[in-house]
Amino acid sequence: MIRLNFKFLNFSFKSFYQCLRSNHFHFANSSRLKIDSNRVLNELSKSGRINEARKLFDKMSERDEFTWNTLIAAYAASGKLTEAMELFKETPIKSSVTWNSLISGYCQHGMETEAFDLFSRMQVEGQRPNQYTMGSILRLCSTSGLLRRGKQVHGYVIKTQFESNDYVVTGLVDMYAKCNCISEAESLFKMMPDKKNHVMWTAMVSGYSQNGEAFKAIKCYRDMVVEGVASNQFTFPSVLTACAAVQAGNFGAQMHSFIVRSGFEANVFVQSALVDMYAKCQDLDSAMKVLENMKVDDVVSWNSMLVGCVRLGCEEDALSLFRNMRARDMKLDNFTYPSVLNCFASMQDVNNAMSVHCLIIKTGFEASKLVNNALVDMYAKQGNMDCAFQVFNHMPNKDVVSWTSLLTGYARNNRHEEALKLFCDMRLAGVYPDHIVLASVLSACAELTLLEFGQQVHANFVKSGLRSSISVDNSLVTVYAKCGCIDDASRVFDSMQSRDVISWTALIVGYAQNGKVRDSVRFYDQMVASGTKPDFITFIGLLFACSHAGLLERGRSYFASMEKVYGIKPGPEHYACMIDLLGRSGKLVEADTLLNQMDVEPDAAVWKALLAACRVHGNLELGERAAKNLFELEPTNAVPYIMLSNMYSAAGKWEDAARIRRTMKSRGISKEPGCSWIEVNSKVHNFMSEDRGHPRTTEIYSKIAEIMVSIKEAGYEPDISFALHNMDEEGKELGLAYHSEKLAVAFGLLSLPPGAPIRIFKNLRVCGDCHTAMKYISRVYHRHIILRDSNCFHHLKEGQCSCGDYW
């Protein structure tokens, strides 16, 4: 780099300019005057004093090609392109240097149209572009990603026989690499075996690294060293980036040693790349040593260290770094804040998160899209969806990440309806969803059992042309399984190009919940045979399947294999399934023994499974114990109170039954009202017991009357033990007839085409009478009824149910 003596320059220009004005400056001839004028003009231009250079230019009586080109180049390089163009038009001589100076200026400032127009005019006016013209144009194509333009220039290079010029070929290699055409860059690179300088090698190494070809980048660098080509401050960062991408920490450390021997250890760009490499290779100690040895507080290096700490879960270290950055009065940027906000997202530190939000506003980053996206994500992960929405709503420019952060936050916080509404708003705003959004939307559909909405999302995904994604495919399997379409779930699973444990588990659990236990077990065997190890959730599905099919020995075997074979410690969910399995098999003593031997504290699900088994088998003593534990764990849940009261009634202990009811009343505990819903033509219709609020109430109750007559003729007898009201037998029968699930099935028969499946969902477990009635309805009306209650799916066809009729 040329170092200018500004003190001397100030003196020489002042003296020179004053002499010109006073006509006291005499040279032997005008040629000497022009030479000295051009020298000073060049020095002023290179030092950035363009206004003074222009004054000198205007005072010069004689100007040659050098004079014009010097000022045109100065204007162009500083971005004063209007002034550069005016001078260009005035200049009497337009050489290739003149054209190149102006073209270079437009290229440097990303003005594609003007640069290529000049490139074309240059040729029309008889000036042949040289290697420097090509270099400027190709750099514009590289930085702006102009692949089509770049290919046109490549064609011109071949036509004008520049394809062997190493300067031009280096530009082409760089252009193709930066336009993600690494194979074309590689071909050009290999075509020049004898003329590779360090710039070309560096362009190829950087190209491989930028295009995700880390191993090729490392190999290319090794070949470069073997060829004896020297590396520089541009080569080393690209190699270190490649090491970081593939966690090649050992090779990165070797590179560090070579960097020290090469004398580049103090270069800020190299040091920053070293910090990033060590951090991404999980060697935070080495990264910190490099950071501490840096003489310049480089914010990029500190940001890399912050990100490394966050990725490894060292949130306290990351926050300490952030505080240190502020203490050093470093200029924080829009990459610093997202890393800090990620810390608060995982730490659930609400107060400090708010403080950093205030700091973001104070330092003027509240308009940064990157920072706002991180704020939305942080608040969503903390469960503060109101703040997340406020940040999102005030964003001037939203991208797909902004929408994704809020939508996934709604889904994660069980606000599924809001997630789907936001998805619709997103589509109306013209933002195309990515795989993360689609997976979250499908998960929301699964939780709300919105089959038709899920099918529309699936259709849009297929039409969009997006590549298959394992996360989307897994969500599709889940949504179809949870909506009772297990065959559709199986078809999606079969079409998947790759599967993980979530894919297999989703199908295994889906088959179990839909009553196809044999298929659930069969797919588990296939999963193990494929080399995929089951996880915590897989065994919940398996044990659930075994309990509903009464596969006692299989269940015992699976439960035992969890810790012995796969090292998975059973959780309360697994114990609940095993106790349910033992209870269904009538082995209450063994179930009680297993509960007492649990390594973890029994939760409500465990005690509920035991209480349900006690109710079926009439074990009042054990049932009382289970119910009392539930009273403590879930004091406002009415179910254990009602179950225990019914058990007392069945045992003839009327006073105890009345006492439990009085306790419920005194504690303000009431049973959650039963609610059933059905989706017809993308609209959800809700029904409560004895509901008369539906627009088609008259038709529905008329249909109920018809159904009751038909199924009684087929052998149905109402089970009035499930009637809760204190009334006569006829009144109890009518009360049973108007249960929410019966109203929903009547509406389904009225609204859906003949033969179409009727899908009903209920928030509570279906009562025994409704279950029996549904079996008769399926047989009399020849309909496939899919009833999803709080326990499982009931696939009712021709009088049979998939659940095994355990009540």
Secondary structure, 3 states (H helix, E strand, C coil): CCCCCHHHHHHHHHHHHHHHHHCCCCCCCHHHHHHHHHHHHHHHHHCCCHHHHHHHHHHCCCCCHHHHHHHHHHHHHCCCHHHHHHHHHHCCCCCHHHHHHHHHHHHHCCCHHHHHHHHHHHHHCCCCCCHHHHHHHHHHHHHHCCHHHHHHHHHHHHHCCCCCCHHHHHHHHHHHHHCCCHHHHHHHHHCCCCCCCHHHHHHHHHHHHHCCCHHHHHHHHHHHHHCCCCCCCCHHHHHHHHHHHCCCHHHHHHHHHHHHHHCCCCCHHHHHHHHHHHHHCCCHHHHHHHHHHCCCCCHHHHHHHHHHHHHCCCHHHHHHHHHHHHHCCCCCCCCHHHHHHHHHHHHCCHHHHHHHHHHHHHCCCCCCHHHHHHHHHHHHHCCCHHHHHHHHHCCCCCCHHHHHHHHHHHHHCCCHHHHHHHHHHHHHCCCCCCHHHHHHHHHHHHHHCCHHHHHHHHHHHHHHCCCCCHHHHHHHHHHHHHCCCHHHHHHHHHHCCCCCHHHHHHHHHHHHHCCCHHHHHHHHHHHHHCCCCCCHHHHHHHHHHHHHHCCHHHHHHHHHHHHHHHCCCCCHHHHHHHHHHHHHCCCHHHHHHHHHCCCCCCCHHHHHHHHHHHHHHCCHHHHHHHHHHHHHHCCCCHHHHHHHHHHHHHCCCHHHHHHHHHHHHHCCCCCCCCEEEEEECCEEEEEECCCCCCCCHHHHHHHHHHHHHHHHHCCCCCCHHHCCCCCCHHHHHHHHHCCHHHHHHHHHHHHCCCCCCEEEEECCCCCHHHHHHHHHHHHHCCCCEEEECCCCEEEEECCEECCCCCC
